[in-house]
Amino acid sequence: MLQDGDKGAIIQRDKTTYAIAPHIPCGIVTPQTLRKFAEVAERFKIPALKLTSAERITLVGIREEDVDPVWKALAMDPGAATGLCIRSVKTCPGTTFCKRGLQDSLSLGMELDRLYHGMPLPGKFKIGVSGCPNQCAETCIKDLGFVGMPKGWRVVVGGNGGAVPRLSKELVRDLDQAAALDVARKVIEWFRTNARPHQRLGMILEKKDIATFRTELLG
């Protein structure tokens, strides 16, 4: 029997079938990709396709012997849905599509996803990018979040959902995209160096004042 995470497969409630979550950067799909999902689900008699909160399409109820053939038929990489790593970057439509967008969340999100998706870290690490203060990408409960403001990006850190939810705290604001990416690099490197196994950034910031963290990170 496969273990959780083997070949990108997650054991389901029935203890006999699996779910897989192909990587879909920032939740943007083409009609061709959607057709492929439908064709593969019909071919392998997969009972459900689930749109997830991380902007993935999960195929649910796959027989163990079909896991490899399904991946081959999809010809897609697994999304980082489990494990101690940087998960898929969640974004809103931003200025590309949304009338309320103040900053280009899809451009920033795609670059963050390209640079960091699946990177191993001491604890799981989630990133969100929202093009305006409405925070449709749930930026306030991400380890690292970017919020579009009239003068640039506002960067927030230390949020998470789960059993012990935490709201993120403002680190810096009014950054252009290049500066925002540089701050992301510094936050991720700091976390990789300083976090203990299975620790979230929010757990660290409960004991470390945000001003001290800001000074350590940005000088």
N, C-alpha and C positions, 0 to 999 in steps of 0.2 A: 504494500500500500504506500502511496506517495505521502510524504509529510508536507505540512503546510509550507508553501513557498517553493517546493520542488517543482521545477519546470513552470513556475508562475501559477501553480494550481493551489486552490484553497479548498480544503475539505468542507463539505456542507453538513447540514443538520442530520441528514440520514446516514452519515458516516460511510457512504459508499460512492457518492458522486462528488464532483468538483466544480468550482467556478474559476474562470480565468478572466483577467482584465488586461486586454491589449493596451499599449501606450497610445494615447490620443493627445498630443501636445495641446494644452490649453483648451481642450474640448472641441476643437475645430475639425470637422469631418467633411468629406466630399460625398456627393451622391454615389460615386463608385464604391467608397468604403462602406456606406450603409447597405448597398446592394450585396457586397461581399459578406457582411455580417448576416444578412437575411439568408443568403444562399447556403452558407456554412451551417447555420442553425437548422435549416430544413434538411440538409444532407445528413447531418449527424443526429437528427431528432432531439435537438437541445430544447428543453421545455420553456426556457425563459431567457430574455435579454433584459438586463436591468440598467437603467441610467443611474449612475452613482453620484453622490454629493461631491466627488472629486473629479467630475466631468469625464468619466470613462463610461464605456459600455461593457458591462460584465456579462459573459455567457455563463448561465447557471444550469447545473444539473448534467454535467458532462460525465460519461462513464470513464473510468480510469484508463481503459484501453484506447479510448478516443482522444485523450489529452494531446499526445504527440501529433496524430493526424490532423486534429483541429488547428493546432499551431501552424502546421505545414500548409494547410489550406488557406489560413488567414494571411500568412507571410507577413506577420507583424511582430514587433518586439513586445515583451511583457511590460506592463506598467508597474511602477514601484508601489504596489498596493499594500505590502507587508514588509516587516523587517526594520532594522535600525539604519535608516538611510533618509535621503531627501525624497519625499513623495512627489507625485505629479503636481505641477504648479497650477493653481486655480486662478482663473481670470474672469473678469466681466467683459462685455463687448467694447467698452471704452469709446474713444473718439472714432474708431473704425465704423461703428454702427449706431451707438446710443446717443440720443439727443442730449443727454445729461453729462456725457463724458467730458472731462476736463483735460485728461492726459491719455496717451496712447497705451492702454493697458495690455493689448495684445502684442504689441511690439516688444515691450519690456518683458512680459510673461514668456513669450517664445524664446527670448534670449536667455532668461533665467533657466528655463526648462532645458535648453540645449547645453548650457554650462554645467548644470547641477543635478538633473534628474537621475535618481538612483545612486548618488554618491554615498558611500558608506560613512556613517557617523556614529558616535557613541549612543545616541538616542534618535528616535524618529524625529523628523524635522519637516514641518509643513510651511509652504510659501503661498501667499495670496497677493493678487494684484488687482486693485479696484481703481477704476478711472475717475471716480468722484467720491465725495464723502458718504454717499449712501452705502458704500462698502458691500456691494452685491457679491463679491468674492469672499465674504466673511473674514475680511482682513483682521478684524479685531480679535479673532481667536486663532491666529496663526503664529507660529514661532517667529516668522519674519513676514512683515506685510508692507505693502506700498499702497498709498492712497493718493489719488490724483487731486491736486489743489490748483487754484488759479495760477500760482507762481511756480509750480513744479511738484515734485513728489515729496510726500510726507512719509517717513519711514517709521514703522512701529515694530516692537519686538516683544516676545515673551508671552504671547497668547496661546491658549489651547482649549479645546473642548474636553470631553471625557468626564470621568467620575469626579475629578477636581478641576472644574473649569476656571480659566483665568483670562482676564482681558489684557490685551497688549498695552504697552506703554510707548509713548512717543520718544524716539531716539533723536531724530533730526528732521528738518523739513526744508522745502523750497530747493530741491535738487533737480538738475536736469538728468536725462537718462544715463549718461556716462557716470555721473557722480553717484547715482542710485545703484548702479551695478558695482561700483567700487565699494560702497558701503555693504552691499550684500556679500561681497567677497570677504570683507573684514569680519563681518558677523559670523559667517560660516566657518572661517578659519579659527576664530576665537573659540567657537563652540567645539570644533573638532579637537582643539588643544586642551580645553579646560573642563569639558563636561565629563561626568562619570558615566559608566555604562547604564543605559536605560533612563538617563536623566533628560528632562525637557528643559529648554531654555527658561521657561517660566518658573520652574522650580529654583533655578539659580537666582533669578531676579527677585524672588521672594526674600532672599537673604542679602542680596547685593543691591544697593541703591542705584536707581537708573542713572543718576548723575555720575556716580563712580564708574559704572559700566561705560557711559558715554566718554568719559575721560580716558579710560583704558583703551577704548576702541579707536577713538578719533583724535585724542590728544587735546 
